[in-house]
Amino acid sequence: MSNYIEYNNTVAFHPGYYLKEIVDDSGLTQEDFAKRLGTTPKNLSILLKGDQSLSIDIASKLSRMLGTTTAYWLNLQQAYDEKLAEIQSDEELKREREIFKLIDYKYFRDYFKLPDIPRQVDEQIKCLREFLSVSSLTVLERANLAVKFRSYSQDLSKSNTVNANAMVQIAVNQTLKADTPKYNKTKFEKAVLFALTQTENHLGFYPAVKDAFGEAGVVLVALPNLKNSGVNGASKKVDGKVMLMVNDRRHYADTFWFTMFHEIGHILNGDLGISFKDEKEDEADLYAQRSLIPQEAYESFTSQHQYYDEKTIRKFAKSIDRDPGIVLGRLMKDKIVPHTDTSLSKRLRYRYNVVVE
């Protein structure tokens, strides 16, 4: 490091710059000057090069030795530090602009009421940074920033990482504000059984399930999908509580419920993190499948039918007290009913769109 810095046509001098002039003019060697100052030659050399901040102790010794004030030396250090911080902040902002290009600011404007300030990129960055409660948007580049990335692979793009972390930060911040007790696994297991009774309650399930989970110390956070996040769901321990985040990425109710129960499986197993590719997480997938549709009943149903129409699916769904869209979604996943059967989808699969309060 130099004992002075130049930036934007201004120069800031480290206290070592001025001290070097004094040492040179004194006629003393650095070793002799250091001894008179009451420090080591090594410490003095580092200070003269600008590689170390001036301490209060050295500032005080210099003031007594040279007849100056301690404040004089400390003010030099402060001016230098402020200029250095300004440079670092400007350089950081340049990196933030690159990260910001990967994020859809309209998402935060439309759903979370961030200011509508088109073309004011630096101000948008400031607003987003403060909303997410991060020191810099560059921290969103870090895989496993807040929670581990399940099924993480080298194919995960920078955009996926940045936007996934942004969604998790929103959910974590909401969880921190939630007034819920600490996580209780036994109570949560009972709340999960209650949630299974709500799959047909499309318009009212969310507050009911959220309250039930909250009593067990699990904060259910539903978010609109953020473009390019690639996230299905996430869970994290936060201040003794557990965050359970789901989004409406795939819109259909059956995929929403599957994602939620996939994360429930992870929570009950103590494996918290972000899910990108559910199909690679067999244990949580199996838990979700068998919770939403009892395996024995499903096998009996599929063994008795070769053709599946609306009436057949609704009848089975009613027998297990589940939304018929969940049954259809499972049949499609198992390739028993083709995904191309849009007629059944329109009649049986309900679409969810998360509305932010």
Wavefront OBJ file of the C-alpha trace (Angstrom):
o trace
v 0.000 0.000 0.000
v 1.218 3.530 -0.781
v 1.335 6.266 1.853
v -0.926 8.377 -0.356
v -3.861 7.695 -2.694
v -5.100 9.518 -5.773
v -8.724 9.289 -6.854
v -11.045 11.511 -8.896
v -8.417 14.267 -9.157
v -7.919 14.410 -5.403
v -5.065 13.156 -3.229
v -5.240 11.871 0.337
v -2.061 11.438 2.346
v -1.510 8.811 5.016
v 0.006 10.188 8.242
v 3.071 8.127 7.348
v 3.650 10.409 4.345
v 4.095 13.441 6.591
v 5.993 11.469 9.202
v 8.485 10.253 6.593
v 9.285 13.857 5.706
v 9.882 14.594 9.379
v 12.146 11.539 9.771
v 14.097 12.419 6.622
v 14.569 16.024 7.759
v 15.620 14.972 11.266
v 18.948 13.553 10.093
v 18.289 10.458 12.180
v 18.095 6.918 10.910
v 14.706 5.293 11.091
v 16.073 3.069 13.831
v 17.196 6.004 15.953
v 13.958 7.902 15.324
v 11.947 4.824 16.331
v 13.891 4.507 19.571
v 13.257 8.151 20.425
v 9.582 7.711 19.603
v 9.325 4.666 21.799
v 8.433 2.117 19.138
v 10.261 -0.504 17.090
v 11.995 0.221 13.782
v 9.719 -2.351 12.143
v 6.547 -0.626 13.366
v 7.860 2.740 12.225
v 8.768 1.382 8.798
v 5.278 -0.080 8.329
v 3.704 3.207 9.383
v 5.866 5.272 7.027
v 4.825 3.059 4.092
v 1.135 3.556 4.884
v 0.639 -0.135 5.613
v -0.713 0.463 9.105
v -3.127 2.929 10.635
v -1.781 5.429 13.098
v -2.710 4.384 16.628
v -3.740 6.727 19.415
v -0.614 5.637 21.290
v 1.736 6.648 18.458
v -0.237 9.870 17.829
v 0.205 10.759 21.486
v 3.937 9.989 21.408
v 4.401 12.075 18.245
v 2.568 15.022 19.811
v 4.861 14.937 22.858
v 7.992 14.430 20.769
v 7.261 17.073 18.123
v 5.175 19.598 20.042
v 2.016 19.009 18.007
v -1.383 17.846 19.219
v -2.633 14.284 19.258
v -5.714 15.445 17.347
v -3.528 16.722 14.497
v -2.231 13.232 13.745
v -5.538 11.499 14.316
v -7.269 13.950 11.971
v -4.750 13.085 9.254
v -5.588 9.404 9.737
v -9.329 10.093 9.660
v -9.099 12.110 6.434
v -7.109 9.333 4.817
v -9.535 6.645 6.036
v -12.519 8.610 4.741
v -10.990 8.946 1.293
v -10.082 5.253 1.273
v -13.641 4.356 2.288
v -15.004 6.570 -0.490
v -12.836 4.782 -3.061
v -13.812 1.361 -1.769
v -17.483 2.341 -1.760
v -17.291 3.549 -5.358
v -15.531 0.380 -6.457
v -18.097 -1.723 -4.611
v -20.914 0.188 -6.319
v -19.420 -0.677 -9.704
v -19.566 -4.363 -8.779
v -23.097 -3.945 -7.442
v -24.227 -2.531 -10.784
v -23.194 -5.780 -12.446
v -25.153 -7.830 -9.899
v -28.136 -5.516 -10.216
v -28.371 -6.306 -13.933
v -29.324 -9.854 -12.934
v -32.216 -8.763 -10.698
v -35.719 -7.716 -11.715
v -36.208 -4.486 -9.760
v -39.868 -4.346 -10.874
v -40.525 -7.393 -8.678
v -39.565 -5.428 -5.581
v -41.329 -2.303 -6.793
v -44.603 -4.088 -7.536
v -44.727 -6.493 -4.597
v -42.823 -4.690 -1.849
v -43.434 -1.024 -2.705
v -39.880 -0.009 -3.409
v -39.760 3.417 -5.111
v -40.598 3.679 -8.789
v -37.450 5.480 -9.955
v -36.741 4.377 -13.530
v -33.204 4.822 -14.878
v -31.868 5.811 -11.434
v -29.841 2.645 -11.095
v -27.656 3.692 -8.171
v -30.696 4.810 -6.182
v -32.486 1.552 -7.012
v -29.447 -0.351 -5.772
v -29.496 1.626 -2.534
v -33.204 0.915 -2.012
v -32.811 -2.787 -2.757
v -29.746 -3.084 -0.543
v -31.611 -1.541 2.382
v -34.746 -3.621 1.759
v -32.778 -6.870 1.782
v -30.681 -5.684 4.751
v -27.334 -6.448 3.114
v -24.210 -4.286 3.054
v -23.761 -4.857 -0.667
v -25.624 -6.690 -3.419
v -22.365 -8.503 -4.126
v -22.967 -10.767 -1.116
v -25.835 -12.312 -3.104
v -23.225 -13.951 -5.347
v -22.223 -16.338 -2.578
v -23.680 -19.809 -2.792
v -24.964 -20.850 0.629
v -25.118 -17.217 1.789
v -27.967 -17.752 4.247
v -28.658 -21.478 3.883
v -27.059 -24.337 2.011
v -28.008 -24.921 -1.597
v -29.411 -28.448 -1.852
v -28.633 -30.263 -5.097
v -26.088 -27.551 -5.827
v -24.159 -28.093 -9.039
v -21.636 -26.210 -11.122
v -24.415 -25.688 -13.680
v -26.223 -23.306 -11.338
v -25.907 -19.886 -12.960
v -24.789 -16.701 -11.266
v -28.268 -15.337 -11.885
v -29.826 -18.345 -10.093
v -27.556 -17.824 -7.108
v -28.169 -14.077 -6.849
v -31.946 -14.287 -7.157
v -32.272 -17.352 -4.935
v -30.355 -15.554 -2.205
v -32.511 -12.461 -2.668
v -35.696 -14.488 -2.138
v -34.269 -16.156 0.951
v -33.268 -12.780 2.402
v -36.858 -11.581 2.026
v -38.146 -14.697 3.772
v -35.546 -14.510 6.554
v -36.387 -10.867 7.227
v -40.085 -11.695 7.432
v -39.320 -14.589 9.772
v -37.311 -12.332 12.075
v -40.365 -10.072 12.426
v -42.762 -12.949 13.159
v -44.000 -13.215 16.727
v -43.841 -16.970 17.163
v -42.410 -19.298 19.814
v -39.329 -21.430 19.325
v -39.618 -24.462 17.075
v -41.389 -27.447 18.600
v -41.200 -30.585 16.482
v -44.063 -32.391 18.228
v -46.428 -29.448 17.762
v -45.282 -29.057 14.183
v -46.110 -32.670 13.355
v -49.665 -32.053 14.600
v -49.875 -28.837 12.585
v -48.791 -30.743 9.476
v -51.704 -33.152 9.918
v -54.022 -30.139 10.111
v -52.519 -28.718 6.916
v -53.462 -31.908 5.073
v -57.133 -31.161 5.786
v -56.819 -27.800 3.988
v -55.784 -28.826 0.459
v -59.255 -28.091 -0.965
v -59.564 -24.818 0.913
v -57.888 -22.830 -1.845
v -59.091 -19.403 -0.771
v -58.602 -19.787 2.969
v -55.900 -22.366 3.621
v -52.944 -19.985 3.864
v -53.842 -17.986 6.998
v -55.153 -21.133 8.685
v -52.018 -23.163 7.974
v -49.745 -20.227 8.707
v -51.308 -19.786 12.152
v -51.082 -23.513 12.914
v -47.435 -23.671 11.860
v -46.683 -20.463 13.767
v -47.890 -21.988 17.018
v -45.270 -24.692 16.483
v -42.509 -22.180 15.795
v -42.507 -22.566 12.004
v -42.987 -19.360 10.011
v -44.665 -20.063 6.678
v -43.631 -17.467 4.089
v -45.254 -17.559 0.646
v -43.655 -15.309 -1.965
v -44.322 -14.522 -5.596
v -41.664 -16.137 -7.724
v -38.646 -13.978 -8.522
v -37.548 -14.440 -12.119
v -34.412 -16.567 -12.595
v -34.289 -17.672 -8.954
v -34.980 -21.297 -9.853
v -36.117 -21.807 -6.255
v -38.911 -24.186 -5.321
v -38.704 -23.801 -1.554
v -36.363 -23.178 1.344
v -36.083 -23.653 5.083
v -33.782 -22.159 7.699
v -33.401 -21.921 11.466
v -33.845 -18.265 12.410
v -33.614 -17.053 16.003
v -34.970 -20.332 17.393
v -37.794 -20.434 14.835
v -37.859 -22.246 11.495
v -38.538 -20.421 8.251
v -40.496 -22.379 5.627
v -40.542 -20.526 2.319
v -42.555 -21.521 -0.736
v -43.365 -19.589 -3.895
v -45.785 -19.691 -6.795
v -43.127 -20.499 -9.368
v -45.151 -23.314 -10.919
v -48.527 -21.743 -10.086
v -50.564 -24.936 -9.822
v -51.927 -25.769 -6.368
v -50.642 -29.334 -6.480
v -47.042 -28.240 -7.084
v -47.394 -25.609 -4.351
v -48.543 -28.234 -1.845
v -45.887 -30.665 -3.003
v -43.172 -28.054 -2.533
v -44.476 -27.175 0.920
v -44.531 -30.810 2.016
v -41.144 -31.402 0.443
v -39.766 -28.654 2.713
v -41.717 -30.051 5.667
v -39.941 -33.345 5.079
v -36.594 -31.568 5.200
v -37.539 -29.684 8.373
v -38.652 -32.834 10.200
v -35.418 -34.473 9.110
v -33.342 -31.495 10.274
v -32.009 -30.867 6.761
v -32.527 -27.156 6.172
v -31.608 -25.349 2.950
v -32.804 -24.236 -0.509
v -34.382 -26.667 -2.976
v -33.676 -26.182 -6.664
v -34.261 -29.614 -8.135
v -36.725 -31.621 -6.102
v -36.330 -34.728 -8.207
v -32.819 -35.236 -6.841
v -33.991 -35.168 -3.250
v -35.590 -38.556 -3.009
v -36.241 -38.703 0.719
v -38.086 -35.373 0.869
v -39.919 -36.202 -2.364
v -41.078 -39.505 -0.934
v -42.275 -37.815 2.246
v -44.279 -35.281 0.232
v -45.806 -37.930 -2.038
v -46.883 -40.215 0.759
v -48.159 -37.408 2.970
v -50.316 -35.911 0.264
v -51.563 -39.254 -1.072
v -51.337 -42.340 1.173
v -49.275 -44.876 -0.743
v -51.481 -47.915 -0.131
v -54.594 -46.059 -1.247
v -52.814 -44.746 -4.333
v -51.568 -48.176 -5.360
v -55.062 -49.621 -4.908
v -56.554 -46.807 -6.978
v -54.083 -47.124 -9.865
v -54.336 -50.918 -9.907
v -58.104 -50.755 -10.392
v -58.228 -48.296 -13.276
v -56.958 -48.105 -16.808
v -58.745 -44.898 -17.707
v -58.825 -41.734 -15.611
v -61.489 -39.125 -16.196
v -62.633 -36.226 -14.036
v -65.262 -38.261 -12.210
v -62.843 -41.075 -11.347
v -60.177 -38.706 -10.043
v -62.614 -36.613 -8.021
v -64.085 -39.724 -6.415
v -60.683 -40.973 -5.286
v -59.612 -37.519 -4.107
v -62.740 -37.262 -1.983
v -62.090 -40.687 -0.450
v -58.702 -39.503 0.866
v -59.881 -35.928 1.610
v -57.502 -34.278 -0.859
v -57.810 -31.724 -3.623
v -58.344 -33.582 -6.933
v -55.609 -31.496 -8.546
v -53.093 -33.145 -6.209
v -54.209 -36.559 -7.457
v -54.002 -35.475 -11.071
v -50.567 -33.963 -10.501
v -49.327 -37.260 -9.076
v -50.807 -39.239 -11.977
v -49.060 -36.891 -14.399
v -45.767 -37.115 -12.531
v -45.984 -40.905 -12.685
v -46.813 -40.631 -16.410
v -50.110 -42.453 -15.916
v -51.945 -39.434 -17.279
v -50.109 -37.451 -19.971
v -49.056 -33.871 -19.212
v -50.619 -32.952 -22.528
v -54.107 -33.601 -21.145
v -54.937 -29.923 -20.801
v -58.643 -30.634 -20.509
v -58.229 -32.417 -17.172
v -55.762 -29.779 -15.988
v -58.223 -26.979 -16.627
v -60.990 -28.719 -14.730
v -59.016 -30.150 -11.815
v -55.864 -28.121 -11.222
v -56.289 -24.872 -9.327
v -53.826 -22.019 -9.956
v -52.208 -20.070 -7.124
v -50.769 -16.596 -7.329
v -49.239 -15.266 -4.124
v -50.526 -11.868 -3.047
v -48.125 -9.918 -0.823
v -49.848 -8.245 2.118
l 1 2 3 4 5 6 7 8 9 10 11 12 13 14 15 16 17 18 19 20 21 22 23 24 25 26 27 28 29 30 31 32 33 34 35 36 37 38 39 40 41 42 43 44 45 46 47 48 49 50 51 52 53 54 55 56 57 58 59 60 61 62 63 64 65 66 67 68 69 70 71 72 73 74 75 76 77 78 79 80 81 82 83 84 85 86 87 88 89 90 91 92 93 94 95 96 97 98 99 100 101 102 103 104 105 106 107 108 109 110 111 112 113 114 115 116 117 118 119 120 121 122 123 124 125 126 127 128 129 130 131 132 133 134 135 136 137 138 139 140 141 142 143 144 145 146 147 148 149 150 151 152 153 154 155 156 157 158 159 160 161 162 163 164 165 166 167 168 169 170 171 172 173 174 175 176 177 178 179 180 181 182 183 184 185 186 187 188 189 190 191 192 193 194 195 196 197 198 199 200 201 202 203 204 205 206 207 208 209 210 211 212 213 214 215 216 217 218 219 220 221 222 223 224 225 226 227 228 229 230 231 232 233 234 235 236 237 238 239 240 241 242 243 244 245 246 247 248 249 250 251 252 253 254 255 256 257 258 259 260 261 262 263 264 265 266 267 268 269 270 271 272 273 274 275 276 277 278 279 280 281 282 283 284 285 286 287 288 289 290 291 292 293 294 295 296 297 298 299 300 301 302 303 304 305 306 307 308 309 310 311 312 313 314 315 316 317 318 319 320 321 322 323 324 325 326 327 328 329 330 331 332 333 334 335 336 337 338 339 340 341 342 343 344 345 346 347 348 349 350 351 352 353 354 355 356 357
